[in-house]
Amino acid sequence: MTSDHEASPLDADVSPAIRTVLDAMEAAEISPEDALQISLVLLNFVEEHHLLNLEEFLGEEQPDAISIAVWAADSARLKAARELVEEVLGDDDGDDDDDEEGDSIDDDLQNDG
């Protein structure tokens, strides 16, 4: 981690618990790849909370339209964030999907040779 986050205006709003986690991450001297993995875990955590909110909305007799609109916007942002992090991390585990479709590089090389 760089010292840039120390000068961030966000620091004024960070709770002591969050500060503890950020300090621990900085002390651990994690790699950029590890930081991306942590980001993905955090996205999973937020998505779980997000889905719980949806369940609450669905359980209401007449859900608030503004709350649903905000939920939908948050959902789009979460999806974009997940796609970005997964793209940067690469898709090592997703190679099985390509093999099933027959359009992976390995399949093309085997078919040509």
Buried (B, 14 or more C-beta within 10 A) or exposed (E): BEEEEEEEEEEEEBEEEEEEEBEEBBEEEBEEEEEBBBBBEEBEEBBEEBEEBBEEEEEEEEBEEEEBEEBEEBBEEBEEBBEEBBEEBEEEEEEEEBEEEEEBEEBEEEEEE
